[in-house]
Amino acid sequence: MKKKTVLFVCVGNSGRSLMAEAFFEQVSKTWTAASAGIKPDEKIHPWTVEVMKEIGINMSQRRPKLLDSEMLKEADRIVAMDSDVVKQMPPEHLLRTENWNISPLLGKRMEEVKQIRDAIKKKVQQLLTEIETSGSSF
């Protein structure tokens, strides 16, 4: 049986959604994760690599990916990092999209990036508890 997939989406796919994907992959036993950006950056944000390395997660080989219709279609659950992302989602996927309201990393100090990382980790843990105990998608 194919594992269900959660898709984490942000604008650049160089920070928040990649962090969420990495946290999810570390812990989930029954689901798989993917991430993508509406307008992906050329490379992962250096602070993303640094703050994740700090807690033992190597992000150096990850690359931003462009969100496409196939990814959206195949996802059992979609998580948008903020309302700007939700506004740009194709309408047919909005019912399956959850908005986490996580602040973008751009322009943030390192301490704020760490706080965002920790908030994402907590949200991922909550999501995993919900989906792996209930078995539901949305």
Secondary structure, DSSP 8 states (H G I E B T S, - for coil): ---EEEEEEESSSSSHHHHHHHHHHHH-SSEEEEEEESS--SS--HHHHHHHHTTT---TT----B--HHHHHH-SEEEESSHHHHHTS-GGGGGGEEE-----STT--HHHHHHHHHHHHHHHHHHHHHHHHH----
